[in-house]
Every structure is written in C-alpha cells, then in structure tokens.
Amino acid sequence: MGAKPPIRETTRLRPTSKQLQQLQSLAYSNSRQRATFSSDHEQLVDELEGCEMSFTTANLEDELNLHLSAARSPQELLEMFAQSQLELTDRVQCISVLWAHYQQLSSSEKTELTLQLQQLLLPSLAFHVPSMNIDQLSCCYLYLRKMHVPNSDHTLERILMRALEIIELTVDKELVALPALSRLLVAINLERDFFTPLVCRNFMPHLEEHVTNCQSDQDARLLSTCLFQLHSLIDAELLNRFKQRVLELLQSGTLSSETPKTLLKLLHMLNLSNWSHLNTAIIRQLLLTLRNCVPELESNDLKIVCRTFLHHQEPAALVEPLKQATTALLQQEPTADVLSCAVPFGSLQQRDDYMQQFRQLLQSKSAWQLPNASGHLFSVLRALKIADVRYCDAYWSAVAAELPSCAKDLTHLRFLRDCQRYMNFNNNLGGTYRHQEVERKLSRLCIQAIEQDVAGRLPTKFARLAAFVLGYGQTPFAWKKFPNVLLSKMLAMAPQFDIQDCFLLSRGVQIACELRFRQHVPHLLAMQLDTMDSILIACAERHLSNSEEQPLNASDLSILVRTLSHRKTLKNTQVYNQALAHYKSLNCNDLNSRVVREMAYNFNASHYFVPELLESMFEYVTQQHEHITGDTVEKVLTCAYNLGYTPASLEALDYAALVLIRDFDHMSGLSLVQSCLALCFYKSIPEQLINQVFCVKFIQRIEDEIQICYSKATYPGMVLNRVMQLNRTVCLDLPEANVPWFQQNYVEAQLSKKHFVPSAFNADVKHLLHDLLKDENYFRCNHTTPYGYQIDFVIHFDKDKRPVRTPAVEATMLDRITKVAILLLKLDSFCENDLTALRGPESLKIKHLEMMGYKVLHINEHDWNSKYMNAPGAKANYLKCLLQISH
C-alpha cells in the first residue's frame, strides 16, 4: 500500500477556480450552520462576537483557511493540526474551528474529542506557548476551556500563566486589547475553578483605561463582559464612569436599536444582583432603546429582555411587545424556558393553552434534559398559580428524582436552588402543600453539606442550607428540637451573617413554627428559639449600627424589616422599631419600581407611617408614570390608603388613574378593585374606570380568577369583600355614577356565618353603658347598617338629648332622632408609630357613617387601658362626657 501524502502538502496546492468556489461555498455553509447553533450555556452566547477569529472574505482567499473552514469533522482538523509545518496562526485558527464543530456533537462525542485534544493537540501546542502573543493565548485558552479541557492540564496551565504574565508585565506600560481581556476573563470564570479577584487583579488597570477610552459599541460590549466577569472588583466609581460613557454613546446614537447585541450585553451586566438596584434608570433607557427591535430578537436575547423586565417591573412600554414576541416564539420553540417567559404576560384566555403545554413539558423526558429545566418549569408553576396537587406532585417528584444520593455528587451545591424554590412555593400555598420525599432528600443533602463540606463553614452557604433544615426538619428528633450543629454554627458565625443570611434563617424558623410547631412548642425547642432570636436581634443591631458608616439602601432595609417581622418575638423588640425608624433617614433618590413595591409591602405589613417616604413614592409615580406598571401603582395606592396618607398633590392620583386605565387588561381583578377603592377614598377615580369595573365583563373576569386562584380558602373571600367595599364606596361617595348597590345578599350571607364574640374591651364598655343608661334597650350592640358596616354600639337620642329605646327599623333625620355610633378603635386601627394617625379604612368608615346620619364617637383602646383610666370611676365619667349625659 502506498504512503499517504502529507495533508500539509495537499492543502498548500493552489486549487482551481472551480475547486476554490466549491471550498468557499462549503466553508460558508459550515459557518452559517455554526452561526445558527444555540449554545447550551446562555451566558456564553455571543460572548466573543466581534473579537473571535471569524471567516472573513480575506481569510477565505487563503487556501489553508478554506480547508479549515470546509472541514466536515473534528478528525479532519486534528489531522491538519498534527502537521509539524503548520504555522502558529493556523494552529490557533484550527482550535477556534474545532470549537465550532464541538458544539454540534453529542455528549459522548464531546467527551471523546476532549480526550483527543489532551492526548494529540495539546502536546504539539506546548512547544509554541512561549512565542504566542496575548491574542493567540487568549483564543487558545478560551476555546480549549469551552471544550472542557481541565485547568489541571499542563499545557493549558502554561498558556494561562503566560497570558497572566504578559498582562502583569504590561501594566502602566502597554494597554492589553479588550478582546484578549474579555476572552481570558470568560475562560477563567468557566466552572469557577479559580478565585477570580486574586487571579485577575492585574486586569483592573487595563480595564480602567479602556473605560476612559470607550468610544464604540464594540468597546461597550466587551467592557460589559469584562465588568460582569470581574464584578467583585468593580467599585462604584468605576461603574459610574462606565455608565456615564454608555449614556453618552446612547445620546450620540453610537448605541441604538441598530446595536442590539451590545445593548443586551449591557443589560446582562447592569442587572447583576450586586448593583441592579443602582442602575434602574440606565436599564430602563436600554430597554426602551431595544423596544422597536423586540420582534426581531433571537430566542436567547428575547429571554434576557423578558427576565430583565420582570425583575425591574418597568418600563411599561415593553409589556405589549414582549407579550406578542413571547407568544410568537412559543409557537416556534415550545420549551419550558420560553413558556416561563410568556406566562407572566399571558391573559386569562391564554391560560388553558399554557396549562396544556405545561402538562406536556412536565411529562416530557427531553424537556427535563434541557439546561435549568426545573427552574423554568417552577417559574411556570408559580406564574400560572397552579394549585392542582397532581401537577404539584408531578413536578416535585421529578425534582426529587434528579437529586443525587449525597452532597458529594453535586457541583457547587446546585440543590440549594431547589431548596429556595420549595420554600417559596410552600409559602405561596400558605404552607398547606408538603412533598415528603423532596423534604427528606433536600434535608439530608443540606445536613451532609453542613457537616462534611466546606460550604458548612461559609456563612452565606450555611444560612441557605440551615434555613431549609430549620423549616422542614426531616432530621433525628425533629419533633422536639433542631439539630445541635445548626445552633452551634449559628452562634459561631453570627458576626459574619449579612442581611440576606439573617432573612433566610428567620424565614426557616418562621416556617418551622407555622408548619411543625403551631400547636405545641417543646421545652427544648423553646430554648433554641430564644437563642436564635437573640442571634438575629444582635445581627440586626449590628447592621443598623454600621449604617452610619455604610448607609443601608432601601432594598437592604426592606429585607431587614421583613427578617424581623417573621415572628412576633422579633416584632416586639426595640430593634424592630429602630429598623422601621431608619426609613425616615432613607435616601429616596434611587427609588425604582422594585424598591417601591418592597417598601409598600413592609409599610402595609407593619402599619408604619413615614410621610416623607410615602410622598416620595407618589413623586415617583408622577415622574415615571409613563414607565411604571399598573401593579406598581396599585401597591402604592393600597399602601397609602391603608395608612390613611393623602399625597401633597392630587396630580399623582391623576397619573395613577391614567396608568390603571392603560394597564387595565394586564392587571389582576383584585389589584384593580383595590386600586379603585383607594382612588375612591381620595375622590379621584375617573368615570371611565368606574364604568370598566362595574360591568358584566369585569365581574365575569373576577369569577374566572377565583376559579384558578392558589388558595381557595382565603382568596375568594378577600376578592368578594373588596368588591363589596368598592361597591359601597361608589354608592355613597359617587351617587352620580348611578352604580346600584348589589351586595346586600353578600352582606347578609357573611353575617349569617359570623358568630359575634365580644372582646374584653367590648364587654367593659357594654357593662358601663348599661350602668349609665340603666336599660339595655337604650343601646344596641354589634349593629349592622344597610351598607354592611358594623357598629359596636348605637344609641338613639331625642331632640332633648335624652336616650330613647332603639327603634325596630333604621331611624332617619326626619324622625328628629340623633343616632350616635360608638366605635371601639383597637390598636391596629391606627398606624404603628403614630397613635393619632387613623388608618384609611377606619377613616372611610367614619365618613360613610356620618353620611348615613350617624354622629360618630370613638373610643381608643390605648386610651381606655391607660393608667389614668384605671382610676375608680374614670371610665364611667369618660363615657358621660363623651355622650354629654348630665345624670
């Protein structure tokens, strides 16, 4: 058999014109095929666009590059690489082409190719490492790492060390090009083998200079990749400088809808959890710039935009384009990933279709094999508000099947994501759902990691692990105590817990008390709970005291307040009031929709009254009404109404109404009803909104939402009660709207279900009224008015101000009888920090009773139980003065 001619010699023969055309055509076809390939790792998609070795026309004129581009398999490329005469530039080009082929291989073929790279390619590349420049080193290192060549490989280690050496030697001498820095940073962070801040510390001087020199969309895109990969080393000053350069490029038109890839890279970087709350304004501007090209975005790019919008909940102008784009994409790509993006924008009419697709994906083995399938399906499960236990069981059973038998089999403790999802899901269903197998497996993995893994010694990791074990137990003696190791490690790590760690631990304790120890708290557990409360209180005090040096932002303060509100023992502490008081000194310049919603939640839950912040929230509505969504407006309106706060300018309410009308079809029925109730309180509801709410179509929408709600035990009752309140308020405050009172049957049905149980406060007042009026027939207890308001005591006086017997029917002004309503106002009728600030619902009730002809008097519980009122005869004299009775 004759010897096979060397490949190098055959590739260097100049092809004929026809052969050249065929090679060019094949190369172009291969490059097109690779260009349309969807990577398994979204964070690496287009990471190097514009700086990788591309197949340009100039390259195609070179015969070797033609053969490289036209290669049909990795084996052909490896054979070319084996030729000793191959130049260094061609070798680097060959590696980049190998990566393109690698992406299209099956898992087993990829593993085989990686072994061949280590055995055949890298040994022959080792000789050339000292002569490589930084571009060649970065290209080789990135593509080899992407093909999963381990960092422990000797040649790959030499490549990286040589690259780092060049970067260090050129500091303050020569600027290393951005493409090289970008490639190296992406590759170094792959699989998290290194502590990036230490390995890449010498990148910073180069990046600072590149930020100053940033002039093009290519610079902005590569810098965004670099800053993302090095985020732990980026300080506020450098980030602000980069943001200023981006804004200038946007204003000059260098960045526009014509440069979507760069805008998407910037979004990805600016939306990092470390600093996304500081970047709302520029993220909003980037999203608005992308608005016109949303329909043309590629699949992965559209998903990035969706998730960024859902995180920030603005700008509202993207809602409709994203709804249309995700619906269209779902028809082409029916995956869990796309479905999780489409569902948040879906309407009730689309829900059945989405449910059908979810069921199919849940049962599809191929769907579960896609990256982060459990995360995407979980997002759909929550967004669709699926309460059907069959689907919940199917999902969590599939998650349990994916979990390995021990923590050693897991990389980077990825099961912690499932822990967090389960805790959130269980919370949404009010703690009524349990999946014992998932709880057992996850608890076992968490305990193993705490006791055996280094994660058990890292405060942030430990907090996430411990929170799940605290909440769900599934450990020895779980019926009477928490594992001792949790308490000992909490005590040891307490000085290192950050705000998020405290929140998770507090959440775990809350779940345990709600799910496992609601009825009985064993003595040993009670002692452990006291110790944990002390730890969390000490941590909260530390974070609040440090705020003088490092001021807390609105998001951190909201998390801290929620941490302390998880348990009554924490709410009844001085540190809880101190945390709430910190809201008064908060800087409101960095408000965004997410922060506004968090603050509204905390104010609603705590009944804490901070007029300055409430006014700032209304100012945000006024300034950003074009961009904020109706759901955000509802949170602000409901919060202000519940606290009884009236904004300084009614302009904010007008803008709020406009936003509600604009987003009417995208909001839930409950949100709309609550928003309208608040606007009625301020007498700022437009007629158009009244007409849209009080119609058959909207009532049907409410009924449909009730059918699909999570909690059938509480949600329907809450919605119907809000509808009744709104109907009552419109009838009384806006009779010109001609809305009929159609809730009488509902009111009577609710009365028949309730059994009045008088409180000690009520019984005390009733006893004194009996002594004062001498006859129970002179006053009525627990009276219900025609519009469903309940009054603690009603007394009728004649024209001479003498009490008369209670008439059988509701008295009117024509009867010349004065109706006096006595309301017993408990502590929660007032704001937590101001016992003179009556909350909105109580104020509205008093106003409506006065409109119905009552003279309203109220007795405050905090006054009634004061030290002064405990003096003999003080309460009786108080009632005499209140009722103006002389005898």
N, C-alpha and C positions, 0 to 999 in steps of 0.2 A: 504494500500500500504506500502511495507517495506521501511525502511530507506535506502537511497543510501549510499554505503560505501564511506568513505573519499578517495579522489583521492591520497592523500599522501601515504596512506597505500598500495593502489594497485600499485602505481609506485615503491614502495620500495620492492615489491616481486620480487625475482630473477627470471627472465624469463627462460624458457627452451632454449636449444641450438637453436632449430628451430625458436622460437619467437625472440631470440636475432638477428639471421640472418635477419629475416624479418624487425625488427626495424632498424638495420643498413642499410639495403637496402633502406628503406623508408626515413631515415634521409639523406642518401647520395643523393637520388633522389631529395629531397626537397632543399638540399644545392646547387645542380647543377642547379636547376631551378632558385634559387635566384641569383646564380652567373652570369647567362646569362641575367638577367634583366637589362634593360637600364634605368638609372635614368632620371627623368625629369630635374634634376639640374646638368648640366655637371661639374660645378665647385666642386661638391661633389663626383664625381665618383672616386672610389678607394682612397678617402681621407685617409682612415684608414687601407688600405691594409697592413697586417703585424703586426698591433697593435690592431685590433679588436678581439673579442672573437670568435675564429674560431672553427669549428667542426673537431678537430683532432682525430686521432685514439685513443689517450689516453682518450679524453673526451667521445668517443663513448663507451668505456668499462664501464662507469658509467651508471647505469640504468636510473637515472633521466635525465641525459643529452640525453640519447637515446630517452626518451619520449618527451623531449623538442624539439629535432631536428625532431622527427617524427610527431609532432603536425600538424594537417591539417588545422587548422583555428586559428585566434586570440582568439576566445572564449575558446578553449581548454587551451590555455596558460594563459588566465585570471583566469580560474578556478584553474589551478595549483598554480598560484601566490597567490590566496586567502587563501591557506592553511597556517595556522599560524606556522606550524612546518618547513616550507621551510627555508633553510639556506640563509644567505645574499648573498653568492657567486652564489647560484642558482637563486636568485631573479634578480641579475644583468644579469645573462645569459639569463633569461627569457625575460628581456627587449630587449636585443640585438636580440633575435629570433623574438620578436614581430615586430621590425623594418623591418626585412626581409619579414615578411608577409604583413606589412603595404604597402610596395612598389607595391604589386600586386593587391591592392584594387582599386575600382573605387573611384571617388571623394566623392560621398555621403557616401560610406563605410568608407573612411578615416576620414571624419568629425565625423561620429558616433563613430569610435574607439578612436579618440582623446578625446571625451567627456567621454567615458568609462574609459580611463586612468585617467582623472582628478577625476572622481567620485569613482572609485573602486581601482585602483592600487596605486595612489599617497598617499592617506590617510594611507594605510597599510605600505607604504615605509617610511613615515615620522619618524617612531619610530627608524629606523635603521641609519638615517643620521649621528648622532654623532659618530657611530662606523665604518663608512665607511673609507677606505683608499683612496688615491688620484686616484688610478686606477679605483676603483669602482665608485667614484664620477664623474669622467670624462666620463666614459662609460654611466652612467645613464643620466647625463646631456645632452650629445650629442644625444643619441638616442631619448630621450623624446622631445628634441627641434626639431629633424628631423621629429618627428611625430606631430609637430606643437602644442605641449603643450606650452601655453604662459608663458613668463617670470614672469608675474604677479601672477602665481600660487604660493601659499605659500610654498609648499614643494619643488618645483623646485627652488624657491628663496633661500631656506635654503641649498639646495645642492650646488648651485653656491657659496654662501657666505662661506660655509665650505671649498670648494675647494680653493677659493682665500685666505682664512685664512691660510691654510696649505702652500700654495706657498709663502706667505709673511713670515711666521714663519721660513721657511727653507732656506731663503736667507742667503748665506755665511755659512750655517751650513751643509745642505744636498742637494744634487742635485736631483731635481724632474725629473723623467724619461721623455724622449721625447714623447713617445706615449700619456701620460697623458696631456702634454702641448699641443700637436697637437690637441687632441680631444677637449679640452677646448677652444682653440682659434677658431677652426672651428665653434663650437656651439655658442660662444659669438658673432661672426660676423653674424650669421644667422639672416636675416631680419633687421639687423642694428638697434637693439633696444638700444645699448649702444655706448658711446663714447670710442672706444676701447683703444686709448692711455692712458686714465685715468684708466680704469678698469684693464688693463693688464700691468701696468707699472712695477710690480714686476716680470713679466716673463723675463725681459731683462737680469738680472744677470745669470739666469739659461741658457738662450739661448747662451749667450756669452761663457759660459763654455762648452756647448755642441758643439759649432762651433770649439773650440780648440780641443776637443776630437773626432771630426768626423772621423771615421775610416772605415765605411761600407756604402754600398749603401742604407741600411735601415736608417742609420743616415742621409745621404744626402737627402733622400726622405722626411723624417719627418721634417728636418730642413727647407727644401724648403717650406713646408706647413706652418710652423711657421713664417718664414720670410715674406711669402706672406700675411698672415693674419695680421702681425704687421708691414707692410711696412712703415707706417708713423713714426715709432720709430727707424727704421734702418738707421744708419749713414753710410757714405762712408767707414769708416774704417772697420766696422763690415762686410759690404757687400764684400769688397775686401778680407778680411780674409777668408770668406766663399768661394769666387770664387777661391782663391788660393788652398784651401783644395779640391775643386771639380777638379781642374786641376791636382792635384797630384793623385787623385783617378782615373782620366782618364788615366794618364800616367802609373799607376801601373796595369791597367786592372781591377781594382775593379769595375769601371763603364765602361760598354761596351754595345755592341748591345744585350748582354745577359740580361741586366737590363733595358729594355725599359721603364718600369713604372717609375723608378727613373729619367731617362733622361727626360721624359715628364713632371714630376713634376718640375724639374729644369727649363725647358723651360718656363713653365707656370709662375713661379716666376720671372725669369730673364727678361721676356718680359713685365713686368709691365711698363706702360707708364712713371712712375716716373723716371725710370732708364734704360730703354731698350736701349737708345742711348749710354749708357756707357758699354753695355755688348755684343756688336756685335761680338767680337772675340770669346768669350766663347759660345755664342749662335750658331755661325757658326760651332764650333767644335762639339757641342752636336748634331746638325742636321746632320753633316757628319757621326757621330758615329751611328746615327739612320738609315742611308741611306739603309743599307742592310736588315733591318727588316721592311722597309716601307710596302712591300706587305703583311706582316703578322699582321700589326697593327689592333687593334679593331677600330670600327667605330669612337668613340669619340676621340680616340688617334690620328687617322689619321687626323681628323678635326683640332686638336690642332697644328699638324705639318704643315698643309696647311696654317693656319692663321698666324703662326709664320713666315713661309717663305714669304708669301705675304706682311707681314708688313716690313720685312727687305730686301726683294728682293735679297736674297742670302742665301746659296750657290747655284750656277747654277747646280751643280751635282744632285740636288733633283728634277729638273724640270721634267725630263722624268719619274723617279719612281713615283712621285706624280701624273703625268698625267695618268699613267697606273692604279695606285691604285684607284684614284677617279673615273675613268671610270668604273672599275670593281665594286666598291662599289655602284655606282649609279644604276647599273643593279639590285643589291640586295636590295637596300634601296632608292627608288625613292622619296626622300623628298626634301624640299626646302633647308634644311641645307646642304645636300650632294651636291645638284646641285650648290649651291653658292661656294662650294669648287672646283667643277670640271670645271666650266665655265672658270675661268681665265687661265686654262691650255689647253683649247679646241682649236681645229683648225677650220678654216672656213668650212671644210667639216662636222664638228660635229654641226655646229650652228643650222641647221634646226631641228635636233633631240632635241637639248636643248630648242629651241623655242617651240616645241611641248610639251615638258614636262613642261615648264614654264606655258604655256596656261592651261594645265590640273591642275596644282597646284593652279593657280590663281583662278580657278573656284571650287576648292575642299574645302568644309567646314572643313573637317577633317585636311587638310593641314594647315589651318589658326588657328586651335586649338593647334598646337604644339608650344612649347616654342620659343619665339622670331621669329615667322614665318614672321612677317612683315619685320624684319631686314634681314633675309636670302633672302626673295623674292626681297627686294630692291637691295641687292648685285647682284642678277642675272639680274635684270632690267638694272642696270648700266653696268655690265660686258658684257652683250650681245648687249649693245648700241641700245636698242630698242627705236625707235623714233615714232613708230606707236601710234597715240593718243588713239586708242581704248584700247590698253593694259595699257598705262599710266593711262587713266581714270579709268579702272577697278581696278588697284592696289590702286590708291589713294582714290577711293570711298570705297574700303574695309577698308583702314586705317581709313577713316572718320567714318565708321560705328562702328569701335572698340573704338573710342574716347568717353569717358563719357560726360555727360552734364555739369559737373562742376569739378573744380580742387579738390574739397574735396573727390571725388570718386577715385582719383588717388593716388597710393602709390609711394613716392619718385619721383614724377614728371616725370614718365617714358615717358610722351608725349614729353618731350624735345628731345628724340631720333628722333621722327618723325619730329620735327621742324628742326633739323640739317639735316636730310635726305632730306627734301623738299628743303631746301636752296641749298644743294649740287646738287640735281637733276635739279633744276631750272637753276642753273649756267651752268651745262653741256649742256643744250639745249639753251644756250645763252639768257635765260630769256624769251623765246618765249612760254613756257608752263605755264599755270595757271590752278589751280583747286580751284575754288572759295569756295567750301564747306569746303575743308581742311583748306584753309587760314582763313575762318571765325571761324571755331571751334578752331583751334590752337591759333589764336589771342585772342579769348575770354578766353580760358584757361590760356594763358600767362598773360593777364591783371588781371584776378582774382587772380592768384598766386602772382603777383607783389603787388597788393593792399591788399590782405587778408591773405596771407600765410607768414610764417617765411622765406621762400625762397626769398621773395621780399626784405629781409634785408641782405641777404648774397651776397656779391659782385659777386662770381663766378656763383651762380644760377641766380642772377639778370641779369648778362650780357647775358646769354643764352636765358633767357625769353625776354629781351628787344630787342635783335638782331632780333628776328622774327617779333615782333610788328613793329619795325622801318622799316623793309624791306617790309612788306606786308600790313601794315595798318589794314583795316577792323575795324576801331575804329571811334567814332564820330569825325567829322571834319577832317577825314583822308585826304581829298582832299587839305587841306590848311596848316596842321600842324601836328606835332607829339603830342601824349598825354603829358600834362604838367608834369604828375607824372614821366615820363621817364627822363625828363630833370632834375627835382629836385633831383631824386635819383642818377642820374649820377654825378651831382655836389657834392652830399654828400659823395658818395662812391669813388670818383676819386682817393684819395690817397691809396685806397686798391686794385685797379684793378691790376691784374697780366698781363703778356704779352698775354696770351691766351684770357683773358677777353677783352683786347683792340682790339685784332684781330676780335673777334666776333662782337663787337659793330661797328667797322669800316666796317665790311662786311655787317652788316644790313643797315648802312647808304648808302653804295655803291648800294645795291640792290634797295633801295628806289629811289635813284637818277636815276638809269637806267630804272626801271620799271614804276615808278609813276610820276616822275618829270623831265623826259628827255626834254620835250618841254618847260615847264614853271615852274619856282620856285617861289611860292607865297612869298610875302614880309615877312610874319611872319615865314614861314619855313626857309627862308634865314638867319634870325637872330638866329633861333635854330641851324641851321647847323654850323654857325660861332662859337657858344658856344661849340658845340660838337667837332668841330675841335680843339678848344683851349684845351678842356679836354684831347683829345687823344694826342696832342702835349706835354702837360705837363706830361702825364703819360710816354710817350716815353722818354722824357728828364730825368725823374726820374729813369727809368730802365737803361738808358745809364750811368748816373752818378753813380749809385750803382754798375756798372760793375767793378769799381776799387776794391771794397771790395769783391764782388761776381761775378767773370768773367762770362760773358754770354757764353753759349755753342753755337755751330754752329746752332743747331735746333732752340733755342730761338731767336737768332739773325735773322735767316731767317724769323721767324714768325713776328718779329718786323718790318722788312723791308717790308714784304707783307702788314702789317697793314697800313703803311704809303704810300703805293703805290696804295691803293684802290681809292684814289681821287686825282685829280690834285692839289687841295688846300693844301693837305698834302705833295705831292711830291715836291711842290715848296717852301719848308721850309728848314731852316738850319738844323733842327733835322734829316730830311731825309738823307741829305748828311753826317751828323755825324754818323748815323746808318750804312750807307754804308761804311764809313771810318773805322768802327770797324772791318770790315772783315780783314783789314790789320794786326790787332793785335790778330787775332783768333788763338787759338792753334789747329794745324791740326793733332795732334796725335790720336784723337778719331774719325777720319773720318769713315764713313760707307756708304753703298750704298744709304740709305735713305737721309742722310745729304748731300751727293754729289749731289743727284738729286734736293734737295731743293735749294742748292746754285746755281746750274746751272740754275734753273728756275729764281731765283732772278737776276742773272747776265744777263740773256737773256732779262728779262723784263726791267731792269734798264739801260742796256748797261754800267754797271760799270766795270771797268778794274782793277783787282787785280792780277798781275802776279804771286805773291807768292802762292796765293790760287789756281790759275789755274794750276800751276806747281804741287802743292800737289795733285790735282785731277788726274793729269796724273800719278803721282807716285803711287797713289792708284790703278789705272788701271794696272800699271806694276806689283805691288806687289801681287794684288789679282785677276789677270786675270783668274785664274782657277775657282774662286768663283763668280765673278760678272756676271751679265746677260748682254745680248746684248742691252737691253733697257737702262741700266745704262750707258754703253759705248756710246750709241747714244746721251744721254743727255750731256755727257762731250764733245764729238766731236763737236756737233752742237753749244754748248756754246762757245767753243774755236774758232771755225770758224767764228761765228757771231761777236766775239770781235776782230778777227784778231790776235789771240795769237798763236805762234808757240812753242811747247814744247822744252825744252832744249835738250832732247834726242829723236831721232826718234824710239827708242826701244818701247816706249809706243804706238806709232802708229802701229807698227808691231803686238804687243799684241792685240790692239784694233781690228785690221783686223781679227786676229785669232778667237776672241770672236764672231765677226759678222758672220763669216763662220760657227762656231759651232752652233750658235743660229738662223741661217737663217730661219728655219721653224717655230720658235716660235715668231718671231718679226712681227710687222705690216709692210705693204709695205711702208708707209710714213717714218717710223723710218729707214728702210733700205736705202731708197733713200737719206734721209738727212745725214745718216752716210757716204754713198758712196761719196756724194758731198763734205763733209768735208775732207775725205781721198784724194779725187782728188785735193783739194786745197793744201794739203801738199805733193802731188805727191807720196802717199804711198798706193794707192789702188792696191791690188793684182789682177792678171789677172783672177783668179778663181772667185772673187767677181764680176768683170765686166761681165763675161760670165753668171753668175747666175742671174744678174739683167736684162741684155739686152737679154731676150729670151721671146718667146711667153707665156710660162707658167707663168712667173712673171708678165707680162703685164696683163694677164687674172686675176691674183691674185689681182692686183691693182683695176681692174674694179669691181671685186666681193666686195672688201672692200668699194668702193664708193657706191655700191648699199645698203649696210647695215649701212652706217655712220649715226651719230646723225644729223649733220647739213648739209642738202643738199644745203644750200645757200652758205656756205663758204668752207667746207672740200673738195669737188671735185675739185674746182678751185685751192686750195692750193696744193693738191697732184699733179695735172697735171702740175702746174707751176714748182714744184720741179723736176718732171721727165724731163721737158724741160731743166731746168738748168743743170741737171746731163748729159743729152744727149749732150748739147752744150759743157760742160766742157771736157767730154771724147773725143769728136771730135777734139777740139782744142789742148788739152794738151796731149792726148794719141792717136795720129793718128795710131800708130802701132797696136792698139786694133781692128782696122777695124770695128768700130761701125758706121753705117750710120747716117746721120742727117735726122730724120724723124719727126721733129717738125715744119716744115715750115707752114703747114696748121694751126696748133695751133697758131703760132705766128701771122699769118695774121688774123685769127678769133678774137684774142684778140685785135689787132689794130683796127679792124672794130667796136668793142664795146666801145673803149675808145674815149672820146672826150677831146682833149687837152685843158686844161685851164691854161694859163700862170700865174705864181705867180708874186708878186711884184718884187721879186729878178730877175726872168727871164726877166720880162718886162724892168727892169732897165738896165740889161746887153745888151739886144737886142737894146734898144734905143742908147746906147753908141757905140755899134758896127756899127750901121747904120751911126752915125755921123763920125765914124772913117774911115769906108770903103767907104762911100758916096753912096753905092748902095746895096740894099737888095739882089741882085743877086750874090753878092760875098760871101754870107754865107747862110747856110741852118739851119733852126730851127727844133728841135724835130725830128732829123733824126733817122731812124731805120736801123740797119746793117743787113746783110744776116742772122746772127745767133740770131737775135731778141734783140740785145742790143739797147737801146735808148740813143742818144747823144743830149745834149741840143743845141749845136751849132757846125757846121762843116764848116771849112774854107779851101780852096784849094790854095796852093801857087805854083808858077812855080819854075824853077831851080834858078831864080834870086831873090827868096823870095818875089815876088810880088803876091798879091791876084789875082786869076782868077775866072771867072764865074764858078759856080757849074756845073759839068758835069751831063748829064742826067742819066748816069749809074755809078756804083761804080768804082772809079779810082783804078789803081794798081800801083805798084812800077815801072812797065815798062813804064808807061806814064810820068815818071820823074816829077811827081806832088807830093808835100808834102801835105798829109791830116792831118789837125790839128783838133783834137776833144777837145772842151771846155766843161768840166763837171762842173756843178754847185753843189757843195757839201754842203748839208744842215747840220744843227747841228747834226741830227741823223745819219749822215754818219761817225761820229767819236764817240769814247767812251765818256760816260758822264763825266768822271773825267779827261780826257786827250784829249784835242782838237788837239793833234798832232798824236794820235793813230787812224789811219784809220781802220774801221771795215773790216772784211773778205770779204763780198760780193762786197764792193767797190774796194778793192784791186784786187780781182779776175777780176772784170770788166776792170780795168785799164790794167792789164796784158794781158787780151784777146784782147782788142782794139789795144794794141801795136803789138800783134802777127798778127793782121789783117791789119797792115800797118799804123796805126794812130800814130801821135805824140800827146800824151795826155797831155793837160794842165787842171788844175782845179782851180776853184775859190771857196774859202771857205766863207760860209755865215757869219761866225763870224768875218772874216777879212773885208769883204765887208761892213758890217754895223758898223764897229768900228768908234771911234771918229775921228781918223786920216783920214779915207777915206771919211768923210763927208766934208772935206775941199774943196773949189772950185777947180775943175779940177783934183782932186786927183784920182778919179776913171778912168777918161779918160787916164791919164798918166800911171796908173797901167796897163790898157789894152794894151797901146802902148808897154810898157816894156815887158809884157807877150808875145805878138805876135811878138816882135822885129821889130816893124814898125817904121821907122825913120821920116815919114812925117805925 
